[in-house]
Amino acid sequence: MDVNENPWARTEATPAALLARAYALICHAEEAAADLDSLAGSQLVVLCQEAKGTLRDCQAPLDADLMSVPPPSSDLRELLLDADAQLDRIPPADRHPELLLARARLVEAATFTEV
Amino acid sequence: MVTSLDDLLTQAETQVWAAWSPIPSGEGGQEIARDRRDAAVGSWRALRGSAERVLVLTGDGHRLAPLLARLDRVVGPAAAATGVTLDPVQRAASLLGAAADALSRSDGPRHPDAAVENRTLSMLSFAATTTAAYVRLAGDSPAQQRLWLDLAQAARGARVNGEVISSAPSARPIIAPGDQTFAAALVRFHQAAWKALTPTASPSPDLQMIPAVLEMLHRAASSPGGTGPHADAARAWSAAARAWRPTIHTPGPPDHGLREAAGALRLATQRGMTRRDLADARRFGVDLAGDLAARYDTRVRDTIRSELPVIAARRLAEALRSLPSFDGLSPRLASAALRGRWVPLPHMSPPAWTIVSTTTAAAEVYRAGTGSNPGQRADNVRRPESERRPAAPGPRRETPPR
């Protein structure tokens, strides 16, 4: 990748690319949650780690560029909803059964976020 | 066309997947949420019936009994009242019913089928989470929300993830399978974390949950107010957890037991902690957390020294450039950075030093000073036999760079 290229500008929409984006978005959401410096923030950090673990179970690729470069939004709730939206774009035939659990954690995080 | 049990489950999952769509914020949002809540709750009667049939045919009845009892308690009164249903969930229930029919008609003796059981439990967990979300967005009471969230956690926790408890059966604290109290969650987490920290050739990436959970527990223990020794410990663990993120990770096998135990404890802290729960959290922070911290510290040192973690090459290049002694990147690292690759984390690099030093600092919190929590061990706290472990690991084999 060109060092000046923004990895978030990529438009690839294969299941692997969508999983990688979702994983990276959760990583950045985890950072945003840690920045809250509160009990709610630390609960969200754990919830993000649960979701990441489930995505790893689903063979989500870990994209070093996406994880190194901040995404367009830094809003915690937007990051979580965007991660869920990425998973929602994966065609049904390509969805790993465990993805339901990852989504459950994202829905929980986005809905029960007290920030 | 449906051709197999696997296809039926896949189609059911696709339907359950569609049970959630975000509610638009602003005017009218709560009304939409109320409609979805009523429909979601109303669909549970059919979903429970079909899922129960599949679970009874494929799962371990003894292990699933607490979940099935909870399903009866939560779903029974709620589902009868609404009179409306959510189409995708109704379709999922029909597909699961067909799966149960197929299972009951198949020849030969019944065998537990962990894959079918886990997939069914995942569907229940997702459906319960989305119901909880609609209940919350509709403005219902926290108690109503908790009913569904606890059901989601119970379904997740009932999945077949392998043996978690490592101590001798006779020495285990007695915890009922369906016990979702804070104290039970705390014991389960401690057991799972202790087991996860057993040295292996390939540590799990889920080990990073340990500092995050310890931070969360100390934050809970420091409330209200967020000051005092527990707050100091929380900050120390926050730094130790942050040292890994977001571009360093350890490739390795999952530790589902640790992940589930951490998730259950997280939910227990969100449930609204009683005074007794807070006392348990503080006691844990004073007593057992120190042993766990020392074990985690040793494990992290071993992992870093063995250069098992990997780092985004781009991040490593940035870290090296900031060193006064920097005299250019190796061609290999420069190439890896350009290609967006992961590279082994050198144990003498700044990110590795940060991980080791912050982890050691967090573990030192429990050894520091006297007369203060959590620096002082509460030796008068009675611990279960299985929790009495050797206190600290052996002498340090590596000194963190300053």
Interface residues (C-beta under 8 A of the other chain):
Chain A: M1 D2 V3 P7 A24 C27 H28 E30 E31 A34 D37 S38 L39 S42 Q43 V45 V46 L47 Q49 E50 G53 R56 D57 L62 D63 A64 D65 M67 S68 L81 D84 D88 P92 A93 R95 P97 E98 L100 L101 R103 A104 R105 V107 E108 A110 T111 F112
Chain B: L9 T10 E13 T14 V16 W17 W20 P22 N118 R119 S122 M123 S125 F126 T129 T130 A132 A133 R136 L137 Q145 L149 A152 R156 P205 D206 Q208 M209 A212 V213 E215 M216 R219 A220 S223 G226 A234 S238 A241 R242 R245 P246 T247 H249 P254 R259 A262 G263 R266 T269 Q270 A312 A313 R314 R315 A337 L338 R339 G340 R341 W342
